[in-house]
Amino acid sequence: MSPPVRIRLSRLAELLEVELDGDGDCEISGLGTLADAVPGELSFLSNPAYAGQLADTRASAILIEERFRDACPANRLISPRPYVGFARATAIFHAGGAPEAGVHPSAVVHDDAVIGNEASIGPNSVIEAGASIGEGTVIGPGCIIGANCRLGPACRLQRAVVLYPGVQLGGNVRIDANSVIGADGFGYAFDGEKSVKIHHGGSVRIGDDVDIGAGTTIDAGVMGDTRIGKGVKIDNQVQIGHNCVIGEHTVICGCTAIAGSVVIGRNCIMGGASGAVGHITIADRVEVSAMSLVSRSITEPGRYSSGTGHMKTSRWKRVITRFQELDEMANRLQGLEKLIGKD
């Protein structure tokens, strides 16, 4: 366990690149919410809905926008984007230290594998032939790194991550527990009687600074690779199908399912439990609302939604009955319009 962090507020302001308004000698040792913070902790205000909690907070310092300066009773760290400042602060107080460099005695490392300087291979992990582990990369307990995988520097794989043969990771890639990268996708050809498996000959390429949540699967390409761009952030339990291309700095929220050969642009957001059917393209800077299904290509930036809002079941049953009658109603309306037009 890493020793606790204690840092003077003046130094913290420098690291976060924000303006200090208050006592620079105040020591900060942790983070807390406005409601629950105790003396010695840093909090933040990014949502104006919580501004009423400022008066009673016990935090020693608060990351805050200029417009709330006078309402803040504690030491102030003035930032145009307090939530970004908070995100950077978490790296200081909560990141945790790296395990000791070296190969654990219970790990199995093939003689043809290359382990970089200061890399750490955890208990019961397996590194297969031809794999290359970058400098400072940490492989947690029970991971399997397949043959000829390439991992860049400063990657962090948590427990029981599986990389199938040939997967490539850039630098500073973080993959949480039980994720599987590079397995065969869900591809079959129907011969009239049964489904015949399509074996996938490609792999997965992941760029620098990508985060992948727990229990996520990214399938190998059938021919060619599935590609995840630089800075992409993927939540827990996400499914990304074979030969998808995810553009740089796109965010994919939890339980999203993306079918094969989907191309998603840069700086997009796929909301939680959203989905995309196969072989479509989504433009740059598109935001898809939670639980929406993208069923055809999106060519313009903007926010897109599908489905219906929740309502009581008794009402929903009546509404869905009307949905089933829409086609007939539309045909009747067209008939009436033709009659009116003849008059």
N, C-alpha and C positions, 0 to 999 in steps of 0.2 A: 504494500500500500504506500502511495506517495505521501511525503510529509506535507502538512498543511501549508498553504500559501498565505503569506502576509505581505502586503504591498502598500506603500504609501500612496495616498490619493494623487499626489503630484506626478508620480511615476506612472500610475495607472492612466491618468489623463494623456500622458505622452504616448503610451502604448496604444491607446484607443483613438488617438488623434482627435481629441475633443477639447473644448475650452473648460478650464477649471474655474469655478466660482465658489470659493470656500477655503477650508483649512487643508492645505497641501500635506501637512504632517499626519493627518488622520489615517489610521491603518485600516485597510480593508482585508478581510479574511474569507469572504464568501459572498454568495448571491442569495437573494430572496425576493419574494413578491412584495408589493406595496403593503398588503394586508398582513403578511406573516414575517417580514424581515425583522431582525433584531439588530441592536447596535453592533457595528463592525461589519455589516453587510451592505452590499451595493444592490439597489433595485433600479427599475426603469419604468417610464410611462410612455407608451407608444399609442395606446388607444384612449382617446379623450373620454370614453365612457367610464374610465377608472380614475379620472381626475379628482373625484370626490374623496378618494382614499389618501390623497396627499397630506391632508391636515393631520391625520392620525398615525401616519407611518412612523416606525421606529428606525428605519434604515438610516445609516450614517451618511450615505450619499445616494443620489438618484441621477440616472441618465435621463435627460429631459430636453424637450424642444425649447427654443427661446421664448415662445409665447407663454410657457408655464413657469418661467423663471421666478417671477414674484410670488407665485402661489406655492412654491416649494420651500418647506421649512428646514430642509437638511442641506448639506453640501451638494452643490450642483455640478454635474458634468453636462455641458450644453452641447447638443448634437442635433443636426437636421434630421438624423435617422437613428433615434435611440435604440430601436430594436436591432439594428445592425451592430451598434456598439455593444449591446448585450450579447449578441452572438459571438463577438470577438472576445468578450470577457469570459465566456464559458470555456474558451480554449486556455485561458490563464488559470482558472480555478478548478475546472472539472476534467481536464484532458487526461490526467493520470500519466504516470511514467511508463516508459517502455520496459518490458522484461529484459533480463540480462541477455546479452548477445551470445550466440552459440547454438549448438544443436543439442537438444535434450537427449539423454541416453536411450530413451524409449522410442525416439523417432527413427524412421527408416529412410535413409537418404541414399539414392543410387550413386554409384561411383562416377557416373557420367553427368551428374547434376552439378551446377555451379552455384555456390552460395556466396553472396556478396559480403563485403566487410560490414561488421556490426549488425548483420541480420540475425534474427532469432527464430529458431524452429522449435515449436512447442511439443509437449508430450504426445506420443502416439500419432504424430503426423507422418505422412508418407510423401516423399518427393521422388517422382519417377525419373527415368532416364531422359537426359537432354534438357531437363527443366533448368531455368535460370532464375535465381532469386536476387533482386536488386539490393543495393546497399541500404542498410537500415530498415529493411522490410521485416515485419513481424508476422509469422505464421502461428496462429493459435493452436490449442490442443485439438487433436483429432481431425485436422485438415488433410485433404488429399489433393496434391498438385500433380496433374497428369503429365505424361511424357511431352517434352518439347514446349511446355508452357513458358511464357516470358513474363516476368513480373518486374516492373520498374522500381526505382528507389522509393523508400519511405511508404510503402504500402502497408496496410494493416488488415489482416484477415482474422476474424474472430473464430469462435469454436465451430468445428465441423463444417467448414466451407469446403465445397468440392469444385475444383476446376478440371474439366475434362481435357484430354490431350489437345495441345495446340492453342489454347486460350492465351491471349496477350493482354496484359494490363499495363497502362502507362504509369506515371509516377503519382504518388500520394493517393492511391485508390484505397477506399475503405469498404470492406464487405462484412456485413454482420452475419451472425450465426445461422447455420443450416441453409445457406443459399447455395444454389447449384448453377454453375455457369458452363454452358457448352454441351449440355445433353442434347440428344436428338429431339427435333421438334415433332409436333403432332401431325405427321404427314403420311397419308395412305392413298393408294389408288384402288378403286373398286373394279373388280374384274367381271362383275355381273353376279357373282355369288358370294364373294368375300372381299375383305379389305387387305391389300398387299402393302406391307410396310415400305416406305421410302427411306432408305438409309442416307444420312446426312454426311456429306464429305467436307463441309466447311467448318468454321469454328466461330469464335467471338473475339472481337477486338474492342477494347475499352480504353478511352483516352485518359488524360491526366485529370486529377482532382475530381474523380467520380465517387459518389457515395451510393452504396447499395444496401438496402435494409434487410432485416432478417426474413428468412423463408422465401426469398425472391428467386425466380428462375428466369434465366435468359438462354434461349435455345440457340444451338448452332445453326449456321446456314446450311441449306441443302447443297448448293454450289456457291462458293464465295462465302463471305463472313457476315454475321450479324454485327452491326457497328453501333457503339455507344460513344457519343461525342464528348469532348472536353467539358468538365464542369457539370455534367448531368447529375441530378439528385433523384434517386429512386427509393421509394418508401418500402415498407414491409409487405410481403405477400403479393408482389406484383408478378405478372406473367408477361414476358416479352417473347413473341414467336420468332421463328426462323427468318433470317434475312431482313429483319427490321433495321431501319436506320434512324437513330434518335439524335437530333441536332444538338449543338452545344448549348449548355446552360438551361436545358429543358428540365422541368420538374414533373415527376410522375408520382402521384399520391397513392396511398395504400389500397390494395385489392383491385387495382386496375388490371385489365386484361387486354393485351394488344395482339391481334392475330398476325399471321405471317406476312412478310413483305410490305409492311406499313412503313412509310417514310414520314417522320415527324420533324418539323423544322426547328429552328433555334428559338430559345426563349419562350417556349410554350409551357402551359400548365395543363396536365391531365388530372382532373379532380378525382377524389376518392371513389373507388368502385365504378369508374367510367370504363368505357370499352371502345375498341375500334375494330371493324371488320377488316378482313385481309385485302391487300393489294390496293390501298388508297393512299393519298398524300395529304398531309396537313401542313399548311403554310406556316411561316415564321410568326411568332407572337400571337398564337391562338390560345385561348383559355377555354377548356371544356369543363362545364359544371359537373359537380359530383353526380354519379349514377346516370350520366348521359351516355348514349350509344352513338358513335360517329359511324354512320352507315354509308357515307359517300365522301369524296374528297372535299376538303375545305381549301379554297384558293385565296381568301382574304383574311387579314388579321382581324381579331375581335373575339368576343365571348359568345360561345355557342352552348345551347342546352337542348335536351330532349326529355321525353317522358311527361308525366303529369304530377302536379303537386299532391301531397297527401291529403286525405279527407276521411271522414268516418266511413267504415266499410259499407254501411247501409246505403249511403249516398253514392259511393264508388260503384256499387253493383248497378245502380240505375244509370250512372254516367257511361259505364262500359257497354251497357246495352245500346245506348244511343250511338256510341262509336261504331258498333257493328251495323247500324242502320245508315251511316253517313253516305255510303256509296249509292244506296237506293234513293236517299233524300236528294243527293246531288243530281241524279238522273231525272227525278221528278221536277226539280227546279229548272233544269235545262229545258224540259218539255214545256213548262209554263212560260219560260222566257221566249220560246219559239212561237207559242200561241199569241203572246202579247205582241211580239214583233210582227206577226201577220196582220194583227188589227191595226 
